[in-house]
Amino acid sequence: MLKRAERLSREQFAYYGKAGKKLHGEHASINRSHSPTFHASVVVSKKVAKSAVVRNTLRRLVYAQLYALKVTGETGVFIIFLKPGAAAISKAALRVAVAELIERTLKAA
């Protein structure tokens, strides 16, 4: 999990949500903006999973990947939106899908 200072506030979320470069995958979308520091946010709506337990599990899974990205020294603002099919696939498949999307985003920058 990321520290509170590394997660986006509501104001930052609104600003970077409009300003970033967006890439879409089958199970997730990512919005990346350039910044000298690392910030991230994960959005899992009720359309993805009705149960809060499942939504929080998916959110933690993606935050773990973002934490690994932060440890490598990457900077920028990352906002990841999970799509409704994300809860139906296995955790390993979701990790791979999100990792692929992050990698595509880093190559595009």
C-alpha positions in Angstrom: 0.0 0.0 0.0 1.2 3.5 -0.7 1.6 6.2 1.9 -1.2 8.8 2.2 1.2 11.4 0.8 1.7 9.3 -2.3 -2.0 8.9 -3.0 -4.0 11.5 -4.8 -6.3 14.0 -3.0 -9.7 14.8 -4.6 -8.3 18.0 -6.1 -5.3 16.3 -7.5 -7.5 13.5 -8.8 -9.7 16.0 -10.7 -6.8 17.9 -12.1 -4.7 14.9 -13.3 -7.8 13.0 -14.4 -8.3 15.5 -17.2 -4.6 16.2 -18.0 -3.0 12.8 -18.4 -2.4 10.5 -21.3 -4.9 7.6 -21.3 -4.4 4.0 -22.4 -7.0 1.3 -22.3 -6.7 -2.4 -21.8 -9.2 -5.2 -21.7 -9.6 -5.2 -17.9 -8.2 -1.8 -16.9 -7.5 1.8 -18.1 -4.6 3.9 -17.0 -4.1 7.7 -17.0 -0.5 8.9 -16.7 0.7 12.4 -16.2 4.2 13.7 -15.8 5.3 14.9 -12.4 8.6 15.1 -10.5 7.2 13.0 -7.7 5.3 9.7 -7.6 1.5 9.7 -6.9 -1.1 7.1 -7.7 -4.7 6.2 -7.3 -6.8 3.1 -8.1 -10.6 3.3 -8.9 -12.8 0.2 -8.5 -16.4 1.0 -9.0 -19.5 -0.9 -7.9 -19.9 -1.9 -11.5 -16.8 -4.0 -11.2 -17.9 -5.8 -8.0 -20.9 -5.2 -5.7 -19.1 -6.4 -2.6 -16.8 -4.0 -0.8 -14.6 -6.8 0.2 -13.9 -7.8 -3.4 -13.4 -4.2 -4.5 -10.9 -3.6 -1.7 -9.1 -6.8 -2.5 -8.7 -5.7 -6.2 -7.6 -2.2 -5.1 -4.9 -3.7 -2.8 -3.7 -5.9 -5.6 -3.2 -3.0 -8.0 -1.7 -0.8 -5.2 0.9 -3.5 -4.6 2.0 -3.3 -8.3 2.1 0.5 -8.1 4.2 0.2 -5.0 6.7 -2.0 -6.9 6.7 0.6 -9.6 7.5 3.3 -7.1 10.4 1.3 -5.6 12.0 1.2 -9.0 12.3 5.0 -8.9 9.6 5.8 -11.5 8.0 9.3 -11.2 4.7 10.6 -12.4 1.0 10.4 -11.6 -0.8 7.1 -12.3 -4.6 6.6 -12.1 -5.8 3.1 -12.8 -9.5 2.4 -13.4 -10.6 -1.3 -13.3 -13.2 -2.3 -15.7 -16.2 -4.6 -15.0 -14.6 -7.8 -16.2 -11.7 -7.4 -13.8 -13.5 -9.2 -10.9 -14.3 -12.2 -13.1 -10.7 -13.1 -13.9 -8.1 -14.6 -11.6 -5.8 -12.5 -9.5 -2.7 -13.7 -11.4 -4.4 -12.7 -14.8 -5.3 -9.3 -13.4 -1.7 -8.7 -12.2 -0.5 -9.6 -15.7 -3.1 -7.3 -17.4 -2.2 -4.4 -15.1 1.5 -4.9 -15.4 1.2 -5.0 -19.2 -0.8 -1.8 -19.2 1.8 0.0 -16.9 4.6 -1.2 -19.1 2.8 0.1 -22.3 2.4 3.4 -20.5 6.0 3.7 -19.5 7.1 2.9 -23.1 4.8 5.5 -24.5 6.3 8.3 -22.3 
